[in-house]
Amino acid sequence: MTLPVLLLTADDALYQHWSGLSQFDWAPARARHLSDLVSWGHRGVSVILDARLLPTANDQVPPIPAGLQIVVASTHPGDPEGQRALVAGAVGYVHAYMPVQGLDRVLRHVMGGEIWVGKSMLTRMLSQIGRAVPEPDQDWARDLTSRERDVARYVAQGHSNQSIADSLGITERTVRAHISAIFEKMGVTDRLMLALRVHGIEQQARKGLGV
């Protein structure tokens, strides 16, 4: 079964690179302008969007139609740009010229409802979320054990597994087991989604998409 993917770029060379996705059962379509996204709304289509089409850092990223899974691809990736893309509603941020095998993995990853970002940006975002947003009520933790709640809070603040293990006096293997149980009980699939749930802003990283 072929899967539709919209390749949004004005760069012909970059489009040719992304077109290699056709060997992985994707059916690429071409668009050149950000405004072209409007006609693709509510279709559940995956999109790879050239970051150079986004407004500059001083301008607001316009709303993107709901129903699209946007992966922003940058020729010069950086954490600030990646964060702006996620806040605007993108579900992934990658290097524009990553191998097409990697792009295939990213697209399938986000199709499953997950968010794809680099490790450094993920750590930075979790740390900022943990510092800037007060923890709301405890509804997110109702199905967790006391220890799982502790681990979830540390994860939501951007701590590594080893750091959590050291703080709680347990092994890193035990931390991994707790995180796996937390993901299953809370219905999340990665650390960023967990942090957003813990801090009560789960939808904010995606809501820039609704029009």
C-alpha positions as CSV (number, residue, x, y, z in Angstrom):
1,M,0.0,0.0,0.0
2,T,1.4,3.4,-1.0
3,L,1.2,6.3,1.5
4,P,0.8,9.9,0.3
5,V,3.5,12.4,1.3
6,L,3.6,16.1,0.3
7,L,7.1,17.4,-0.4
8,L,6.9,21.2,0.2
9,T,10.0,23.0,-1.1
10,A,11.0,25.4,-3.8
11,D,14.4,23.8,-4.1
12,D,14.5,21.4,-7.0
13,A,17.6,19.6,-5.8
14,L,16.0,19.0,-2.4
15,Y,12.8,17.8,-4.0
16,Q,14.8,15.2,-6.0
17,H,16.5,14.0,-2.8
18,W,13.1,13.6,-1.0
19,S,11.6,11.9,-4.0
20,G,13.7,8.9,-3.1
21,L,11.0,8.1,-0.6
22,S,9.1,6.5,-3.5
23,Q,11.3,3.4,-3.0
24,F,9.8,2.9,0.5
25,D,6.1,2.8,-0.7
26,W,5.5,6.5,-0.4
27,A,3.7,8.4,-3.1
28,P,5.3,11.9,-3.3
29,A,3.4,15.0,-4.4
30,R,5.0,18.4,-4.9
31,A,4.1,21.8,-3.5
32,R,6.2,25.0,-3.6
33,H,4.5,27.5,-1.3
34,L,3.4,27.4,2.3
35,S,-0.1,28.5,1.2
36,D,-0.4,25.3,-0.8
37,L,-1.0,23.5,2.5
38,V,-4.5,24.8,2.8
39,S,-5.9,22.5,0.1
40,W,-4.3,19.5,1.8
41,G,-6.0,20.0,5.2
42,H,-8.1,17.3,6.9
43,R,-6.6,14.5,4.8
44,G,-4.3,12.9,7.3
45,V,-1.3,13.5,4.9
46,S,2.3,13.4,5.9
47,V,4.3,16.5,4.9
48,I,8.0,17.3,4.7
49,L,8.3,21.1,4.8
50,D,11.4,23.0,3.8
51,A,12.2,25.2,6.8
52,R,13.3,28.0,4.5
53,L,9.6,28.5,3.6
54,L,8.7,29.4,7.2
55,P,8.6,33.0,8.3
56,T,11.7,34.5,9.9
57,A,12.4,34.3,13.6
58,N,10.7,37.7,14.2
59,D,7.5,36.7,12.5
60,Q,4.7,34.4,13.7
61,V,4.4,31.1,12.0
62,P,1.0,31.0,10.4
63,P,-1.6,28.3,11.4
64,I,-1.3,25.1,9.5
65,P,-4.4,23.1,8.5
66,A,-5.4,20.4,10.9
67,G,-5.1,16.8,9.7
68,L,-1.5,17.2,8.4
69,Q,1.5,15.6,10.0
70,I,4.2,18.2,9.4
71,V,7.9,17.3,9.6
72,V,10.0,20.4,9.2
73,A,13.3,19.8,7.4
74,S,16.2,22.3,7.7
75,T,19.4,22.7,5.7
76,H,20.9,24.3,8.8
77,P,19.1,22.8,11.8
78,G,19.2,24.5,15.2
79,D,17.3,24.2,18.4
80,P,15.5,27.7,18.3
81,E,14.2,27.0,14.8
82,G,13.1,23.5,15.8
83,Q,11.3,24.7,18.9
84,R,9.4,27.3,16.8
85,A,8.4,24.6,14.4
86,L,7.1,22.3,17.1
87,V,5.2,25.1,18.8
88,A,3.6,26.0,15.5
89,G,2.3,22.4,15.3
90,A,5.0,20.4,13.5
91,V,5.5,16.8,14.8
92,G,9.1,16.4,13.7
93,Y,12.3,18.4,13.0
94,V,15.1,16.9,10.9
95,H,18.1,17.7,8.7
96,A,16.8,18.3,5.2
97,Y,19.5,16.1,3.6
98,M,19.3,13.2,6.0
99,P,19.3,9.9,4.1
100,V,15.9,8.9,2.6
101,Q,16.0,5.7,4.7
102,G,16.0,8.0,7.8
103,L,13.2,10.1,6.4
104,D,11.1,7.0,5.9
105,R,11.7,6.1,9.6
106,V,10.8,9.6,10.7
107,L,7.5,9.7,8.7
108,R,6.4,6.3,10.0
109,H,7.4,7.3,13.6
110,V,5.2,10.4,13.5
111,M,2.3,8.5,11.8
112,G,2.2,6.5,15.0
113,G,1.4,9.7,16.9
114,E,4.9,10.4,18.2
115,I,7.2,13.4,18.0
116,W,10.6,13.3,16.3
117,V,13.4,15.7,17.5
118,G,17.1,15.4,18.0
119,K,18.4,14.4,21.4
120,S,20.0,17.8,22.2
121,M,16.8,19.7,21.4
122,L,14.7,17.3,23.3
123,T,16.8,17.7,26.5
124,R,16.7,21.5,26.2
125,M,13.0,21.6,25.7
126,L,12.3,19.3,28.6
127,S,14.5,21.4,30.8
128,Q,12.7,24.6,29.7
129,I,9.3,23.1,30.2
130,G,10.2,21.9,33.7
131,R,11.5,25.3,34.7
132,A,8.8,27.5,33.1
133,V,5.6,25.6,33.7
134,P,4.2,24.8,37.2
135,E,2.9,21.3,37.6
136,P,-1.0,21.3,37.6
137,D,-3.2,18.9,39.4
138,Q,-2.3,15.3,39.8
139,D,-4.8,13.8,37.3
140,W,-2.0,12.7,35.0
141,A,-0.6,10.5,37.8
142,R,-3.7,8.7,39.0
143,D,-2.7,5.3,37.6
144,L,1.0,5.5,38.6
145,T,2.7,4.2,41.7
146,S,4.4,6.6,44.0
147,R,7.9,5.7,42.5
148,E,6.6,6.0,39.0
149,R,5.3,9.5,39.8
150,D,8.8,10.4,41.0
151,V,10.4,9.1,37.9
152,A,7.8,10.8,35.6
153,R,8.5,14.2,37.3
154,Y,12.3,13.8,36.8
155,V,11.8,12.8,33.1
156,A,9.5,15.8,32.6
157,Q,12.3,18.1,33.9
158,G,14.8,16.8,31.4
159,H,16.9,14.5,33.6
160,S,18.7,11.5,32.0
161,N,18.0,7.9,33.1
162,Q,21.4,7.8,35.0
163,S,20.6,11.1,36.7
164,I,17.2,9.8,37.8
165,A,18.8,6.6,39.1
166,D,21.4,8.5,41.1
167,S,18.7,10.8,42.6
168,L,16.4,8.0,43.6
169,G,19.1,5.5,44.6
170,I,18.0,2.9,42.1
171,T,19.6,1.3,39.1
172,E,19.4,2.7,35.6
173,R,17.8,-0.5,34.5
174,T,15.0,0.0,37.1
175,V,14.5,3.5,35.8
176,R,14.1,2.2,32.2
177,A,11.5,-0.3,33.5
178,H,9.6,2.5,35.3
179,I,9.6,4.7,32.2
180,S,8.3,1.8,30.1
181,A,5.5,1.3,32.6
182,I,4.8,5.0,32.7
183,F,4.5,5.3,28.9
184,E,2.1,2.4,28.8
185,K,-0.1,3.7,31.7
186,M,-0.2,7.3,30.5
187,G,-0.6,6.4,26.8
188,V,2.4,8.4,25.6
189,T,5.3,7.2,23.4
190,D,8.2,9.5,24.2
191,R,9.7,11.8,26.8
192,L,8.4,15.0,25.3
193,M,4.8,13.8,25.2
194,L,5.2,12.8,28.8
195,A,6.6,16.2,29.9
196,L,3.7,18.0,28.1
197,R,1.2,15.7,29.9
198,V,2.8,16.2,33.3
199,H,2.8,20.0,32.9
200,G,-0.7,20.2,31.5
201,I,0.3,21.5,28.1
202,E,0.1,18.3,26.1
203,Q,-1.7,19.9,23.2
204,Q,0.3,23.1,22.9
205,A,3.1,21.6,20.8
206,R,0.5,20.5,18.1
207,K,-2.3,23.1,18.3
208,G,-0.7,25.6,16.0
209,L,-2.1,23.4,13.2
210,G,-5.8,24.1,13.6
211,V,-7.6,26.5,11.3
